[in-house]
């Protein structure tokens, strides 16, 4: 069985407070993007995980697809499977590709073994794998609160808008990104902006709190955002904790030559 895990962009990201568990409380709007990995899971005599495409560093046993299988296996006595992941979505980009792969692994296993787990049951498993993992169980915009795992539907429609994503050859770790932010009080919540303000108003009202410190440390990332605005983006922002930057346009544009050395994706939402 084959599936295509999609990625996400963050429409605004506010750091609200430092939690007692060491995490931060946030508010953001996750929006699905049709830039996908390819995930295949088939029954096998013994468990195996293989990958192709973008190289995945580190111990394979810690890969989120592997962890998703081993999370379900003891509860349902799952038979062995072979998982193959063809990685396309860049890592360390703030696009949630790893979380998407984990969520889709849970979904495929639910289908293959006819576990009949509901979305809410799958979310409980997904939340053990990553703060934003539950978002990828449903393809729709959602507001994320808490650590990002408290989800509610967002009334925001970017259908037929044109999206450009630029991922420079810069890696920003999540820990590095959080180390540079300070909690702020909000005048307008992310939900209020994306649901009640038209797209052209987002530029002045929808902020990613990671940008201030990340842009100071990595001016090249800031320049990408400035270039997207210069070339007509209605709204541009860094996604998540970076390092990718996206621009939302009213019509198709081809800016690939503007960003040599970067990974570039564009398409209609």
N, C-alpha and C positions, 0 to 999 in steps of 0.2 A: 504494500500500500504506500502510495506517494502523496506527500503534501508539500505546500509551499509556504513556509513561515514568513509572514510579512514583518516589516519593521514599523517604527513609530517616530514621530517628531513630538516635541513638547511645545505646546502653545503657552508660553509663559511658565515660569517656575519660581515660586516664592518659598524661601526658607523661613519658617515661622518660629521655630524654637529648637533647642537641643533637648533631646529626650533623656530620661534617666537610664534607658537601656543603651545609650551611646549613639543611637541613630538621631536623625533630625526629622521633625515634623515639616511636611511640605504641602504645598498646594500647586497643582499643575493640571493641564489638560492634555491628555494623550490623544494623538490623532493617527489613525492607521495609514500606512503608506505602502503602495504595491511594489516595493523593492523587496525581493524575496530570496531566501535560501531554498534549497531543495532537500527534502528529508524523506528517506525511504526506510520502512521497517517491514521485515518479512520474518516468518517463523524460521527457526534454525535448530540444529542439534545442540549447539552451544552458543552462549551469549558472545556477541562480538560487536565492536564499534569501529567503524572505519570512516575516513573523511577524505575529501578532495577539495579542490578550489583553493581559497585562501588558506594558508598554513595556520594550523591551530597549535600554539605552543603549550607546553605543560603536560602533566600527567593525564592521560586519557580517562583515567578512573574518576577524575574530578570534573569532566565535561558535564554540562548541565543535562544533556540528553541521557547520558549514562546514569546520572543521579536521579533523573525522573523515573527511569525504569526500575532502579533499585528502591525507590520510594514506594512504588506500587507493588512490586514483586512479593514481599512478605505478606501483605494484606490479602492478596488474591492468588497466591501460589502460581504466578505467571510462569509459563513455559519459556525457554530461551528464545531470543530473537536476534536477528542481525540488524543493526542500525547503521545506515550510511548517511552521512551529512555532507552535502556539497555546499561549501561556505561561499557566499557571494556578498552578503551584507558585511561591511567592514567592522572590525572589532575596535573597542576603545573609541567609539564614535558618538556615543550618546543616543544610539538608535535602537537599543534594546534587542539586538539580534540574538544574543545568547538566551535571553529570557523567552523570546519567541520560539526558538528551537525547543526549549524545555516544555513550553506550553503545548506545542504541537506534538511532541512526543507523548505527553499525557493523553492528548485527544486521540491520537492514532492507536495507542495501546487500549484505550477505552473501546474503540471500534473493533479492533482486531480480536480482542478477547471477550467482546460483548459484555462488558462489565456493567453497563447501564448506569454509569455515574452521571449525575446531573451536573449542570454548570456550577452550581453552588458547591457540590462535593469536589469537583475538579479544582475549584478556586482554593479550597482548603489545602489541597495537596500543592498547588502552584505557589501558594504563599510561603511554603517551606523552602522553595527553591530560589526565590528572588522577590524583592519588593514590588516590581512592576510585572512579574510573570503572569499574574491573573488577567491583566489587561488583554493579553494575546489570545485568550480563550473565546473572545467575541470580537468581530471586526466592526467596531463602531467607536466614535469618539466618546471618551469618558473623562470625567474629572477624577483626579487622584488625590487623596488626602492621607493623613497619617504618614506612614513611610512611603506611600504611593500605592498601598494595597487596598485602601478603602475607596472603592469605586462607585461612581454614580453616573448615570447617563448625562451627556453634555449636549445641549441643543446648539450645535454649531455645524454649518454645512459649507464645506469648501469644494463641493462637487463641481467639476469642470474647471477649477483653477489649475494653473500650471505650477508644478513644484520643481525646484532645482535644489539638489543637496551637494555640497562640496566637503569632502573629507581630506584635509591636508595631511601630509606625512608627519603628523605630530600626535603623540599619545599623551592623553591626560588621564591619569588614574582617578578613580572615584574618591579615594582618600585624599589625594592632592587637591581636588576640586573643593571638597567639603572643608578642608583645612583653611581655605581662603575666604570663606563666607561668614557673614554675621546675620543673625536673625533680625528681621525688620517688621515693624507694624505696617499693615496694609491700609491704604486709603480705598482701594478697590480690589476686590478679590479677582482671581483669575476667571472664575465662573462669570462674574458680572461683566467683565470685559469681553470675553469671547461670545457670550450669549446676547449681550445688549448693545455692543458697539459694532458698527460696520468695519469691515477689513481695513480701510484706509486709516481708521482711528487707532488701530492696534499699535502702530509705531510709537505713539506717545504714551500708551497706557499699559502695554503688555510687556513685562520685563522678565528676563531670566537672571536671577540673582547671582548665578555663577559667573556671568560675563565680566563683571567689574574686575575681579582678581585674575581670571584666566586671560583676559585681554591684556592686562598689565604685564603678565608673565610671558605671554605668547602674542606679540603684536601682529604676527602673520594671520592669526585667526580673526582678529579684529578687522584686518584689511579685507578679508573675504566678505564679511558682513557689509562693509562700506562699499565694496565693489558691486554686490548684489543690489543695494539700494541705488547706486549710481546708474546701474543698467535697468532700472525700472521696477524693481520689486515693490509690491504694495506693502509687504511686511517681510522682515528678515530677522533671524535670531539664531543663536547657538542652540542646538538640541541637547537637552539633558545637561550632563556635566561636560559635554564636548567630546571630541574636538570638531565634530561636523557642524556646519552652518547651513541653514536652508533659507531659500527665498521663495515667497509665494507671489506669482505673477498672474495678471489677468489674461495673458495670452502666451503662447509658446515662444520661447527664446532658446537660442543656442549659444551658450557661453563657455563651452568646454575649453576652447582655446585660451580663455582668460585665466585658466587655473592649471597651468602645466605642473606636473608632478603630484597632483591631487587626484583622488578618486572622485568621479563625477557621476551623478545620476540625475535624470530629469524625466518627467512624465506628468500625465494628467491625473488629478486626484478623483 
